[in-house]
Amino acid sequence: MNTQAALWIGFNVFVLAMLAVDLGLFHRKDHAVTPKEAGIWTVVWITISMLFCAGLWHFRGGEQGLQWLTAYVVEYALSVDNLFVFLMVFSYFRVAPEHQHRVLFWGIVGAFIMRAVLIIAGAALVQRFHWLIYLFGAFLVFTAVKMLVSKEEELDPEQKGIVKFARRVLPVSRLGEGSRFFVKEDGRSKVTPLFIVLLVVEATDLLFALDSIPAVLGISQDAFIIYTSNVCAILGLRSLFFVVASLMDKFHFLKVGLSGILGFVGVKMLITYFDIHVPIGLSLGVIAGILVGSIVASLIWPKTPDPGHDRESAKT
């Protein structure tokens, strides 16, 4: 077995072992995750990620270490946008707080498989057909502009194709059964409504991956760097969800920041056509600056309360 294969196998075995410890030991019994517990796990995952980055930096050099760190920051920042959608999905389907962790856990397991396929295929295609970099760059710039000018819309998961398809094809039980995804009802096996929620979470992650993976390809074309930075980011995303779920409205400029990050990476990919290459250290600084700037701006200029929302709150 060569070193590269050993790295891939070793990384995935470690991640699966950590997930087994997480679900089998710390979350064996369903419970609502507290902000304190989520905060501790967020720190744990970020610490593990930084230790991995330090190891990569030591064994592969500073250039690849910086690439990994930049890819991790980009993926983590873009993944935060997932949190808004997950929150709306859980609210729409009225998923109890004690069941949300299990849905996100299995959602991440599915994300590993989908993203691994997309990353390996994307990296191989870019290395073989370099002109795809410009196509991805243009797509990111388009996505950035669309994200900036689009208005917030009320999410209706029932209108999503995945929900319609699932309800048409799969036998769905009338009632949920705790945190279970499959039950016996009327003498036959059926999926629970919670399984439909899991499908929506998986489909949402796949859609976001179509934006984030081209963005990370603008940082590095090394499949190992892209995959491991993606995995480390989405591992921390699950616990981060419970930390910031109550703070979503406070970071209203985050959408502008994410748009800026996508636009920057897209332009960075496009200007390589003119043999202009932005140093990876400068890229990291710009991306981190945009992200921190959007958070600080949200705190300095809070979102104006919706009068209609206030009136509804007063009635209740």
C-alpha positions in Angstrom: 0.0 0.0 0.0 1.4 3.4 -1.0 1.6 6.4 1.3 -1.3 8.3 -0.5 -3.7 5.4 -0.1 -2.7 4.9 3.6 -3.5 8.6 4.2 -6.9 8.3 2.6 -7.8 5.2 4.5 -6.3 6.4 7.8 -8.2 9.7 7.6 -11.6 8.1 6.9 -11.1 5.4 9.6 -10.3 8.2 12.1 -13.4 10.2 11.1 -15.7 7.2 11.3 -14.2 6.3 14.7 -14.9 9.8 16.0 -18.4 9.7 14.7 -19.0 6.3 16.3 -17.8 7.7 19.7 -20.0 10.8 19.2 -23.2 8.8 18.4 -22.5 5.7 20.4 -21.1 7.3 23.6 -22.1 10.9 23.9 -25.4 10.8 22.1 -26.6 7.3 22.7 -29.8 8.6 24.2 -31.7 11.2 22.3 -31.7 14.6 24.0 -31.9 18.3 23.1 -28.3 19.5 22.6 -27.6 22.5 24.8 -25.6 25.5 23.6 -22.8 24.7 26.1 -22.6 21.1 24.9 -22.6 22.2 21.3 -20.0 24.8 22.0 -17.6 22.2 23.5 -18.0 19.9 20.5 -17.5 22.8 18.1 -14.2 23.6 19.9 -13.2 19.9 19.8 -13.8 19.6 16.0 -12.0 22.9 15.3 -9.1 21.8 17.5 -8.9 18.4 15.7 -9.0 20.2 12.3 -6.2 22.6 13.3 -4.0 19.7 14.5 -4.6 17.9 11.2 -3.6 21.1 9.4 -0.5 21.4 11.6 0.5 17.8 10.7 -0.1 18.5 7.0 2.0 21.7 7.3 4.8 19.7 8.9 4.9 16.8 6.6 3.9 18.4 3.3 5.2 22.0 3.7 3.8 25.4 4.4 2.3 25.9 0.9 0.0 22.8 1.2 -0.7 23.7 4.8 -1.9 27.2 3.8 -4.0 25.7 1.0 -5.7 23.3 3.4 -6.4 26.1 5.9 -7.8 28.4 3.2 -10.0 25.6 1.8 -11.2 24.8 5.3 -12.1 28.5 6.1 -13.9 28.8 2.7 -15.9 25.5 3.2 -16.7 26.3 6.8 -17.9 29.8 5.9 -20.0 28.6 3.0 -21.4 25.7 5.0 -22.8 28.2 7.5 -25.4 29.1 4.9 -26.6 25.5 5.2 -27.5 26.3 8.8 -30.2 28.7 7.8 -31.8 26.1 5.6 -31.5 23.3 8.2 -33.2 25.6 10.8 -36.1 26.3 8.4 -36.4 22.6 7.5 -36.6 21.5 11.1 -39.0 24.3 11.9 -41.3 23.5 8.9 -41.4 19.7 9.7 -41.6 20.4 13.5 -38.6 18.2 14.3 -38.2 17.9 18.0 -34.9 19.3 19.4 -33.9 15.9 20.8 -34.1 14.3 17.3 -32.3 17.0 15.3 -28.8 15.7 16.2 -29.5 12.3 14.8 -30.8 13.7 11.5 -27.7 15.9 11.1 -25.4 13.0 12.1 -26.7 10.7 9.3 -26.9 13.7 7.0 -23.2 14.1 7.4 -22.5 10.4 6.8 -24.3 10.8 3.5 -22.5 14.0 2.7 -19.2 12.2 3.0 -20.1 9.8 0.2 -21.6 12.4 -2.1 -18.8 14.9 -1.6 -16.1 12.3 -2.0 -17.5 11.4 -5.5 -17.9 15.1 -6.5 -14.4 16.1 -5.2 -12.5 13.2 -6.8 -14.3 13.7 -10.1 -14.0 17.5 -10.1 -10.3 17.4 -9.2 -9.5 14.8 -11.9 -11.5 16.8 -14.5 -9.8 20.1 -13.7 -6.3 18.5 -13.9 -7.2 17.0 -17.3 -9.2 19.9 -18.7 -7.7 23.1 -17.2 -10.3 25.3 -19.0 -12.9 24.0 -16.5 -11.3 26.4 -14.0 -12.6 29.4 -16.0 -16.0 27.8 -16.2 -16.1 27.2 -12.5 -14.9 30.7 -11.9 -17.7 32.2 -14.0 -20.2 30.0 -12.2 -19.0 31.3 -8.8 -19.2 34.9 -9.9 -22.7 34.3 -11.2 -23.7 32.6 -8.0 -22.2 35.4 -5.9 -24.3 38.1 -7.8 -27.4 35.9 -7.6 -26.9 35.5 -3.8 -26.4 39.2 -3.4 -29.5 40.4 -5.2 -31.9 37.6 -4.4 -34.5 38.2 -1.8 -35.2 36.0 1.2 -38.0 33.5 0.4 -40.1 31.5 2.7 -39.0 27.9 2.5 -41.7 25.3 1.5 -40.0 21.9 1.5 -43.2 20.3 0.4 -42.7 22.0 -3.0 -39.2 20.5 -3.4 -38.9 17.7 -5.9 -37.2 15.4 -3.4 -40.2 15.5 -1.0 -42.8 15.0 -3.8 -40.8 12.1 -5.2 -40.3 10.5 -1.8 -44.0 10.7 -0.9 -44.9 9.2 -4.3 -42.4 6.4 -4.3 -41.9 5.5 -0.6 -44.5 4.2 1.8 -44.6 6.9 4.5 -46.0 6.1 7.9 -48.8 8.3 9.2 -47.0 9.1 12.5 -43.4 9.5 13.5 -41.7 7.1 15.9 -39.3 9.0 17.9 -35.9 9.3 16.2 -36.5 6.2 14.0 -36.3 6.4 10.2 -38.1 3.1 9.6 -41.2 1.5 11.3 -43.6 -1.4 10.9 -47.1 -0.1 10.2 -50.1 -2.0 8.8 -48.0 -5.1 8.5 -45.4 -3.5 6.2 -42.1 -1.6 6.5 -42.5 2.2 6.1 -40.3 5.2 6.3 -41.1 7.8 8.9 -41.6 11.6 8.3 -38.2 12.0 9.9 -36.7 10.0 7.0 -38.2 12.6 4.6 -36.5 15.3 6.6 -33.2 13.4 6.3 -33.7 13.3 2.5 -34.3 17.1 2.4 -31.1 17.7 4.4 -29.1 15.4 2.1 -30.5 17.1 -1.0 -29.8 20.6 0.5 -26.2 19.6 1.2 -25.8 18.3 -2.3 -27.0 21.7 -3.7 -24.6 23.6 -1.5 -21.8 21.3 -2.5 -22.3 22.4 -6.1 -21.3 25.9 -5.0 -18.6 25.1 -2.4 -16.6 22.4 -4.2 -15.9 24.6 -7.2 -14.9 27.4 -4.8 -12.4 25.1 -3.0 -11.1 23.9 -6.4 -10.1 27.6 -6.8 -7.8 27.2 -3.8 -6.3 23.8 -4.6 -6.7 20.9 -7.1 -5.3 18.3 -4.7 -8.2 15.9 -4.1 -6.8 15.0 -0.6 -6.7 18.6 0.5 -10.1 19.4 -0.9 -11.8 16.3 0.6 -10.2 16.5 4.1 -10.9 20.2 4.4 -14.5 19.6 3.3 -15.0 16.7 5.8 -13.4 18.7 8.7 -15.7 21.7 8.0 -18.9 19.7 7.8 -18.0 17.7 11.0 -17.9 21.0 12.9 -21.0 22.3 11.1 -23.3 19.9 13.0 -22.3 21.2 16.5 -22.1 24.8 15.2 -25.8 24.5 14.2 -26.8 24.2 17.8 -24.5 27.1 18.9 -25.8 29.6 16.4 -29.4 28.4 15.9 -30.7 31.2 18.2 -28.3 33.8 16.7 -29.2 33.5 13.0 -31.0 36.8 12.7 -28.1 38.7 14.3 -25.7 37.9 11.4 -27.8 39.4 8.7 -24.8 40.7 6.7 -23.3 37.1 6.5 -25.1 36.6 3.2 -23.3 39.6 1.8 -20.0 38.2 3.1 -20.5 34.8 1.6 -21.4 36.4 -1.7 -18.1 38.4 -1.5 -16.1 35.2 -0.8 -17.7 33.4 -3.8 -17.1 36.4 -6.0 -13.4 36.7 -4.9 -12.7 33.0 -5.5 -14.5 33.1 -8.8 -12.4 36.2 -10.0 -9.3 34.5 -8.7 -10.0 31.5 -10.9 -10.8 33.6 -14.0 -7.7 35.8 -13.8 -5.4 32.8 -14.0 -6.2 33.0 -17.8 -4.0 36.1 -17.8 -1.3 34.3 -15.8 -2.2 36.3 -12.7 -2.0 34.2 -9.5 -3.0 35.4 -6.1 -0.7 34.1 -3.4 -2.5 31.6 -1.1 -1.6 33.7 2.0 -3.3 36.8 0.5 -6.3 34.7 -0.4 -6.7 33.5 3.1 -6.4 37.0 4.5 -9.0 38.4 2.1 -11.4 35.5 2.8 -11.0 35.8 6.6 -11.3 39.6 6.4 -14.6 39.4 4.4 -16.0 36.8 6.9 -15.0 38.7 10.0 -16.1 42.0 8.4 -19.6 40.7 7.7 -20.0 39.5 11.3 -18.7 42.7 12.8 -21.0 44.7 10.5 -24.0 42.7 11.7 -23.2 43.5 15.3 -22.6 47.2 14.6 -25.7 47.7 12.4 -28.3 45.3 13.9 -31.2 44.1 11.7 -34.2 46.4 11.9 -37.0 44.4 13.7 -40.0 43.5 11.5 -43.0 45.5 12.8 -45.4 42.7 11.6 -43.4 40.1 13.5 -43.4 42.3 16.7 -47.2 42.6 16.4 -47.6 38.9 16.1 -45.4 38.3 19.1 -47.4 40.8 21.1 -50.6 39.0 20.3 -49.2 35.7 21.5 
